[in-house]
Structure formats: C-alpha cells, structure tokens
C-alpha cells in the first residue's frame, strides 16, 4: 500500500506524539515540527507528498503554510487538523490557500483515517461537524427577512470585527459594512449585537464557534478530548510492544527447552549408542578345505584291501 511521505505540524507535544502513533499506520512520517517556520523548513527540505498541520501555530499560521506549500510544491496535499474555533474562523481563507481537507482533532481516528485517504488521493474532505457550521441554514424561518446567502455569511460572523469578516469572506471592507446595514434593516434591529442575538433565535450558530472550557483549568473540551485520544494511542503502542516482547520471550523459552526433551541435563555430553556386533559369513572355500587341513596324508582308497 502506498504510504505518502508526510510532515506533521502540531504545537502540542502530547497531541503530536499520539497523533504520530495513529497516522503512522497509513503514512510515513518524515518530519515533525511545533511551529510554522520549522514546518516550512522541513517541507522545503524533505519535499513530502502530504502535510498535516494545525492552524494555530507560532511565527507562521496554518493559512500561510497552505499558501506557501501550494506555491512551492503544488503536488503536495495539505490536511488541516484543528479545533472548531480555528476551523470556522479561517475556513474560507484556508480554502483559498488551497487546503485540501479539514478535520477536527476531537473527531477520532475513524474520521481522521477517512480524511487522510481522501486528501492523499487529491480529493477534498471536510469534517461533517465543520460543514454544519460553515454552511448553515436557519432552523426556523422569519417572514419578510429575505436575507441573501452572502448576508447570512456576514450575519453568522457578526462576533468578528469587520476587518476579520472582510478577510474571511474575501470582500472589501465597505461591502461588509453595506451588508451589515441591510441585515439590520431586514431583521428590524438597531445594532449588530441585537442582530447577532436575532440570528441565534433563528437557529444560527455564530462563528467562530467558541469552544467550551473547563472552569478550573481553562482548557477547552476539544483540547481535552484530543489529549485523551493521544494518551490512548500511546498506551496502545506500549501494549503492542509488550505483547511482542512476550511472544519473543515465549519463543526463546521454547527454543531453550526443545533440546532437553530426552535428557534431564541438556548440558551433559551425549554418548553414542553401543554398536551391535555384525555376524561374519564363512566362505564356502573355507568349509571344503577344513578336513584337508586336519589330515596330512592322502585320502584313503575305498577299493584297497589290506
């Protein structure tokens, strides 16, 4: 089976370590990095077939990595492996930067393997959880709202600043402002905050998707799930190593016991079995000459009379 040469870029050491154990079943890891600049140095040096990268990276983020990989190595495919916050905040920018696939760290190995299979074949892939967020339709309809698709894209991003909306949707800043004016008028609300609240009432999820966090540690739930999956992958790797070692010990023990099956002391010198005497066959000539050897004179004449 073809195992694409892969560079892995993930800032969290535990997740990177566990992720390497999981994906090594289907890809060949030729390099790993914890920041964007180190990742690009590796990519230029190793020229991989496949890149797995997060978005939230130091020095260079995932968007810039995708853009540079596409410009310098257009045959290499990039899978973005990140959380729902960064996936929904930079989705369109990543698409324009030629990211081939999107997967959430918290989705688990099955979705990850499916993403790898698709992206390494040059096919697009998007985690269903991400698709549900970036391509939304209202759960309830509001009469006379008549929002256009473009206005809906702006509406669900009202938690972002206008400049960030402009970058994500690739539109001019003045165009964003006009869309917001139309949204306020159609929803009959005075402010963008009120429009955002109205959007939630209509069943939209505002982007970027804010992750839930542990109230004590402040770590996101998705991060916790990803770390647990990494620990599980590492534990499975250790278990496989122990089982293999156990099999080797069994083979060594069997090999040691095999020569001593017929002897209580395997180190004792082995004596050869006693030789059975071979019977000797007398030649017929010896039997005929035997009487002659006992008599020195000539044989008696039966017709002679004394």
C-alpha positions as CSV (number, residue, x, y, z in Angstrom):
1,X,0.0,0.0,0.0
2,X,1.2,3.5,-0.9
3,X,2.4,5.3,2.3
4,X,2.8,9.0,1.5
5,X,5.8,10.8,2.9
6,X,4.3,13.1,5.5
7,X,5.3,16.2,7.5
8,X,3.3,16.7,10.8
9,X,3.0,20.1,12.3
10,X,1.3,20.4,15.8
11,X,2.3,22.7,18.6
12,X,1.2,20.5,21.5
13,X,3.8,17.8,22.2
14,X,1.4,15.2,23.6
15,X,-1.1,15.5,20.8
16,X,1.7,15.4,18.2
17,X,3.2,12.4,19.8
18,X,-0.1,10.5,20.0
19,X,-1.1,11.7,16.5
20,X,2.2,10.3,15.1
21,X,1.4,6.9,16.6
22,X,-2.1,6.9,15.0
23,X,-1.3,8.1,11.5
24,X,1.9,6.0,11.2
25,X,-0.4,3.1,10.2
26,X,-1.2,4.7,6.9
27,X,1.5,7.3,6.2
28,X,5.3,7.6,6.6
29,X,6.2,10.4,8.9
30,X,9.5,12.0,7.6
31,X,9.4,15.1,9.8
32,X,7.5,16.9,12.6
33,X,7.5,20.4,13.8
34,X,5.9,22.5,16.6
35,X,5.8,25.9,14.8
36,X,5.1,27.1,11.3
37,X,8.6,28.3,10.4
38,X,10.1,24.9,11.4
39,X,7.4,23.2,9.4
40,X,8.2,25.1,6.2
41,X,11.9,24.4,6.6
42,X,11.1,20.7,6.9
43,X,8.7,20.8,4.0
44,X,11.3,22.5,1.7
45,X,14.0,20.0,2.7
46,X,12.0,16.8,2.7
47,X,9.6,17.6,-0.2
48,X,6.8,15.4,1.2
49,X,3.7,14.1,-0.5
50,X,1.4,15.1,2.3
51,X,1.3,17.7,5.1
52,X,-0.9,17.6,8.3
53,X,-1.0,20.9,10.0
54,X,-2.8,22.8,12.7
55,X,-3.9,26.5,12.1
56,X,-2.9,27.9,15.5
57,X,0.9,28.0,15.1
58,X,3.6,30.4,16.1
59,X,5.5,32.5,13.5
60,X,3.6,31.2,10.5
61,X,-0.1,30.0,10.9
62,X,-1.8,27.2,9.0
63,X,-3.2,29.6,6.4
64,X,0.3,30.8,5.4
65,X,1.7,27.2,5.4
66,X,-1.1,26.1,3.0
67,X,-0.4,29.1,0.7
68,X,3.4,28.5,0.6
69,X,3.1,24.8,0.1
70,X,0.7,25.4,-2.8
71,X,3.1,27.9,-4.4
72,X,6.3,25.9,-3.9
73,X,5.1,22.3,-4.1
74,X,1.7,22.2,-5.9
75,X,1.6,18.4,-5.9
76,X,1.7,18.2,-2.1
77,X,-1.7,17.9,-0.4
78,X,-2.5,19.6,2.9
79,X,-4.9,18.4,5.6
80,X,-5.8,20.9,8.2
81,X,-6.2,19.3,11.6
82,X,-7.5,21.8,14.1
83,X,-10.3,22.7,16.5
84,X,-13.8,24.1,15.7
85,X,-12.8,27.6,16.6
86,X,-10.0,27.9,14.2
87,X,-11.7,25.8,11.5
88,X,-14.7,28.1,11.4
89,X,-12.7,31.3,11.8
90,X,-10.3,30.6,8.9
91,X,-12.2,28.1,6.8
92,X,-12.6,30.2,3.7
93,X,-9.1,31.6,3.9
94,X,-7.8,28.1,4.1
95,X,-9.8,27.0,1.1
96,X,-8.4,29.9,-0.9
97,X,-4.9,29.0,0.3
98,X,-5.5,25.5,-1.3
99,X,-6.0,23.4,1.8
100,X,-7.4,20.1,0.6
101,X,-9.1,18.8,3.7
102,X,-10.4,19.8,7.2
103,X,-10.6,17.6,10.2
104,X,-11.2,18.2,13.9
105,X,-8.7,16.8,16.4
106,X,-11.6,15.7,18.6
107,X,-13.3,13.7,15.9
108,X,-11.3,10.5,16.5
109,X,-9.3,8.1,14.3
110,X,-12.1,6.9,12.1
111,X,-12.8,10.4,10.7
112,X,-9.1,11.1,10.6
113,X,-8.3,8.0,8.5
114,X,-11.1,8.9,6.1
115,X,-9.7,12.4,5.7
116,X,-6.2,11.1,5.1
117,X,-7.5,8.6,2.5
118,X,-9.4,11.3,0.6
119,X,-6.8,14.0,0.8
120,X,-3.8,11.8,-0.2
121,X,-5.7,10.9,-3.3
122,X,-6.1,14.6,-4.1
123,X,-9.8,14.7,-3.2
124,X,-11.5,17.3,-0.9
125,X,-12.7,16.4,2.5
126,X,-14.4,18.3,5.2
127,X,-15.3,17.0,8.6
128,X,-19.2,16.9,8.8
129,X,-19.1,18.9,12.1
130,X,-17.2,21.7,10.3
131,X,-19.6,21.6,7.3
132,X,-22.6,22.0,9.6
133,X,-21.1,25.2,11.0
134,X,-19.7,26.9,7.9
135,X,-22.8,26.1,5.7
136,X,-25.7,26.9,7.9
137,X,-29.4,27.2,7.2
138,X,-31.8,28.7,9.7
139,X,-33.7,26.2,11.9
140,X,-36.7,28.5,11.9
141,X,-37.8,30.9,9.2
142,X,-38.6,34.5,9.8
143,X,-41.1,36.0,7.5
144,X,-40.1,39.0,5.4
145,X,-36.4,38.7,6.3
146,X,-35.3,37.8,2.8
147,X,-31.6,37.5,3.7
148,X,-29.3,36.6,0.8
149,X,-26.7,33.9,1.1
150,X,-24.0,36.5,1.3
151,X,-25.8,38.3,4.1
152,X,-26.2,35.1,6.0
153,X,-22.5,34.5,5.8
154,X,-21.9,38.0,7.3
155,X,-24.7,37.5,9.9
156,X,-23.2,34.4,11.4
157,X,-19.8,36.2,11.7
158,X,-21.0,39.3,13.5
159,X,-19.0,38.3,16.5
160,X,-15.9,39.1,14.4
161,X,-14.6,42.6,13.6
162,X,-15.5,44.0,10.2
163,X,-11.9,43.6,9.0
164,X,-11.8,39.9,10.1
165,X,-15.1,39.4,8.2
166,X,-13.6,41.0,5.2
167,X,-10.6,38.7,5.3
168,X,-12.6,35.6,5.8
169,X,-15.2,36.3,3.1
170,X,-12.7,37.9,0.7
171,X,-14.8,41.1,0.3
172,X,-14.0,44.8,0.6
173,X,-14.5,46.4,4.0
174,X,-17.1,48.8,2.6
175,X,-19.0,45.8,1.2
176,X,-19.1,44.3,4.6
177,X,-20.5,47.5,6.1
178,X,-23.2,47.6,3.5
179,X,-24.2,44.0,4.2
180,X,-24.5,44.8,7.9
181,X,-26.7,47.8,7.2
182,X,-29.0,45.6,5.1
183,X,-29.1,42.9,7.8
184,X,-30.1,45.4,10.5
185,X,-32.9,46.8,8.2
186,X,-34.2,43.3,7.3
187,X,-34.2,42.0,10.8
188,X,-35.5,45.3,12.1
189,X,-32.9,45.7,14.9
190,X,-30.9,48.8,15.8
191,X,-27.4,47.3,16.4
192,X,-25.2,44.4,15.3
193,X,-25.4,43.0,18.8
194,X,-29.1,42.8,18.5
195,X,-28.7,41.2,15.1
196,X,-26.4,38.6,16.5
197,X,-29.0,37.7,19.2
198,X,-31.7,37.5,16.5
199,X,-29.5,35.2,14.5
200,X,-29.2,32.8,17.5
201,X,-33.0,33.0,17.9
202,X,-33.4,31.9,14.2
203,X,-31.2,28.9,14.9
204,X,-27.8,30.1,13.6
205,X,-24.5,29.4,15.3
206,X,-22.3,32.4,15.4
207,X,-18.8,31.9,14.1
208,X,-16.1,31.4,15.1
209,X,-17.5,28.6,17.2
210,X,-16.5,29.4,20.7
211,X,-15.3,26.2,22.5
212,X,-16.4,25.1,25.9
213,X,-13.7,25.3,28.5
214,X,-13.0,23.7,31.8
215,X,-13.9,26.2,34.5
216,X,-10.8,25.3,36.6
217,X,-8.1,24.7,34.1
218,X,-9.4,26.9,31.3
219,X,-8.5,24.1,28.8
220,X,-11.1,23.6,26.0
221,X,-13.1,20.5,25.9
222,X,-11.9,19.7,22.4
223,X,-8.3,20.0,23.6
224,X,-9.0,17.6,26.5
225,X,-10.6,15.1,24.1
226,X,-7.6,15.3,21.8
227,X,-5.2,14.8,24.6
228,X,-7.1,11.7,25.9
229,X,-7.1,10.3,22.4
230,X,-3.3,10.9,22.2
231,X,-2.8,9.1,25.5
232,X,-4.9,6.2,24.4
233,X,-2.8,5.9,21.2
234,X,0.4,5.9,23.2
235,X,-0.9,3.3,25.6
236,X,-2.0,1.1,22.7
237,X,1.5,1.4,21.3
238,X,3.1,0.4,24.6
239,X,0.7,-2.6,24.8
240,X,1.6,-3.8,21.4
241,X,5.3,-3.6,22.3
242,X,4.7,-5.6,25.5
243,X,2.8,-8.3,23.6
244,X,5.5,-8.5,21.0
245,X,8.1,-8.8,23.8
246,X,6.1,-11.5,25.4
247,X,5.9,-13.5,22.2
248,X,9.7,-13.2,21.8
249,X,10.2,-14.5,25.4
250,X,8.0,-17.5,24.7
251,X,9.9,-18.3,21.5
252,X,13.2,-18.1,23.4
253,X,11.9,-20.3,26.2
254,X,10.6,-22.9,23.8
255,X,13.9,-22.9,21.9
256,X,15.8,-23.5,25.2
257,X,13.5,-26.4,26.3
258,X,13.5,-28.2,22.9
259,X,17.0,-29.9,23.1
260,X,16.3,-31.2,26.7
261,X,13.3,-33.3,25.8
262,X,15.1,-36.6,26.1
263,X,17.6,-35.8,28.8
264,X,17.4,-34.3,32.3
265,X,20.6,-32.5,31.8
266,X,20.8,-30.7,28.5
267,X,24.5,-29.8,29.0
268,X,25.6,-33.4,29.6
269,X,27.7,-34.9,26.8
270,X,25.8,-37.2,24.6
271,X,27.3,-40.8,24.4
272,X,26.8,-42.7,21.2
273,X,24.7,-45.8,21.3
274,X,26.6,-49.1,21.6
275,X,27.5,-50.8,18.3
276,X,25.9,-54.2,17.7
277,X,28.3,-56.9,16.5
278,X,27.9,-57.8,12.9
279,X,27.8,-61.6,12.1
280,X,30.7,-62.9,10.0
281,X,29.8,-65.1,7.0
282,X,32.2,-68.0,6.3
283,X,33.2,-68.6,2.7
284,X,32.4,-72.0,1.2
285,X,36.0,-72.5,0.3
286,X,37.0,-72.4,3.9
287,X,34.5,-75.2,4.7
288,X,35.8,-77.5,1.9
289,X,39.4,-77.0,2.9
290,X,38.9,-77.7,6.7
291,X,39.1,-81.6,6.6
292,X,42.2,-81.3,4.5
293,X,43.9,-79.2,7.0
294,X,43.3,-81.8,9.7
295,X,44.9,-84.8,7.7
296,X,48.5,-84.6,6.3
297,X,48.3,-87.8,4.2
298,X,46.4,-88.6,1.0
299,X,42.7,-89.6,1.3
300,X,42.1,-93.4,1.9
301,X,41.3,-95.6,-1.2
302,X,38.0,-97.3,-0.7
303,X,38.9,-100.3,-3.1
304,X,42.2,-101.0,-1.4
305,X,42.4,-104.2,0.7
306,X,44.8,-104.6,3.4
